[in-house]
Amino acid sequence: MRSSKFFAVLLASVMVLSACSSVQLDKKAPVEDRTGSNAATTSSNDSAKTGAANDGSADSRAGDKNAQNNQNAQNNQNAQNTDPLNDATGMLAKRSVYFDFDSYVVKDEFKPVIEAHSQYLIKNTDRKIVIQGNTDERGGSEYNLALGQKRAEAVRRALNFLGVADSQIEAVSFGKEKPKATGSNEAAWAENRRADIVY
Amino acid sequence: MIKSCLLRRVAVLSLLSFPLFAQAQLRIEISGVGANQIPIAIAKFADEDGAPHSPSNIIRSDLERSGAFRLIDAPEVIADNAPIQAANWKSKGADAIVVGRINKLANGRFELRYRLVDTLRGTELSSFVMTVQPQFLRFGAHKIANDIFYKLTGVPGAFATRIAYIVKAGTENRLEIADSDGESPIAVTRSSEPLISPSWSPDGTKLAYVSFERKKPIIFIQELANSKRIVLADFKGSNSAPAWAPDGKSLAMALSRDGQTQIYLIEADGSNVRRLTNSSGIDTEPRFAPDGQTIYFTSDRNGGPQIFRMNLDGSDVKRVTFNGSYNISPRVSPDGKMLAYISRREGKFQLYILDLTNSQELRLSETGHDESPSFAPNGKYIMYATSTAGRGALAVVSTDGRVRYNLSSKVGNIREPTWGPFTN
């Protein structure tokens, strides 16, 4: 499981935090618990707690500039070496959410992807994403732009529901203007009914 | 009949035969003609051989394309001041004859002189003289065609107007403007990212459009004379579907900054944004009625997309389309009485027109991937994007469905046409 690597990164940052406050460690604990393979079953209650934990750590960092600098340095090192975003085989490597024809609902099979990204964004509040909605080629350009927006919005709301701050997400649409798959067949259309998460 | 076919070929050939304008990529293919055509002879203008364009050819092709005229063969040169053998032309079947002259002036400009003569009575119906810069010579010929069209049909001609459209050629996207016949194209802006939804300011001096150059849809307004442009709307989320108010002071548009795509108003300088619609679904593609008092738009508030109408403050929302489960891209005719839109029926996306006074609906296109309708400023024709052999092309149909022609390109896809306003 690649998530064990993610766990290690988290643990490292928690250890840095523990240097300034043991309370922080306690508050952080629920976060690391949910990085395991059971992430898919995370409830919205947990997400709310995660948000609170993050707020707490932000306060603490503001109170101790040295600790903050230390942590930033540590984070930078992590970003270069073991940022889970760079793990090509982890859940965070999945950046696309596919939709059924004429549908704007995130399917269950993509919930683990959304949850993984929500957890990453909650822990990395300096990271921002753009969600780019897309449609197949059929129909008008402006209406398709709005339909692509509807898909991007569905993903944005799902992340938001899991506790990701609005300020970290922008949902935009490419409509039918930037098809990943060209061609006028069901395979191409299915590939283009998609929202991409872009860091 | 044979004669008119030949003439049609001559007209098409003449459009292809200007080496100076070899980049002019739009080619006209007329595929239908109207009933009750007015027979007219257009003589070759005196001294037009040395000019960069042939006014008589441009006028012939304008009038023929309109479907309202039948060309009577007139290969000879007749100057504007030459005596007209009216009875002679009447016997050849022409109800009217056009004669003229082109003079190159010392300052490099061209003087165009023209006269329209009624062969039945032998009287002059119209005449004028104009001086144009060389790059506006074609436009000058279109103005003569406008005058002929108006004098003989009573309807203002829309030949001396411009169209805007998007061309995708390879990895380049271009917003171009061209004469209404697709000639003399000029690139307004170029981008490696998509461009959509060009919209003419009511005075024809600016274009609003949506560009994806910053990795999301943003609305720009660009002045045509000096290419100066401003960002009209770059709010969080998507910014699209700009539509000018008839007074040119504000625009309606679609924004997703508050979640779903909704309709907003904004001043033309980008100030004073206010939200007009408040639905749980999609509201987009706003279009002002010509009186500026109501806005037509596309909404899926009832399920599939349908066309609705509302007051400027967002009140009194009424559904307008009821046939079919997918009706988008409303465009109101200049007199406010007709609505053109795209409807999906049995899997085909086609152009329809609805008479708003009696709810009569008419299908106008025969193809199946049609988009982006746009009324000519005289309200008699609608230009739209269609697809021929998998490539985007522009098509024009008269609002009664009788006359149709295509403007096709040999290179690149053409989409998102919009017909500009009357200009001086």
Interface residues (C-beta under 8 A of the other chain):
Chain A: V130 Q132 R138 G139 G140 S141 E142 Y143 L145 A146 L147 Q149 K150 E153 E170 A171 V172 S173 F174 G175 E177 K178
Chain B: E193 P194 I196 S197 F212 K215 K216 P217 K236 G237 S238 S240 A241 A254 S256 G259 Q260 T261 I282 T284 E285 T298 P305 Y326 I328 S329 I342 R344 F349 E371 S372 R415 E416
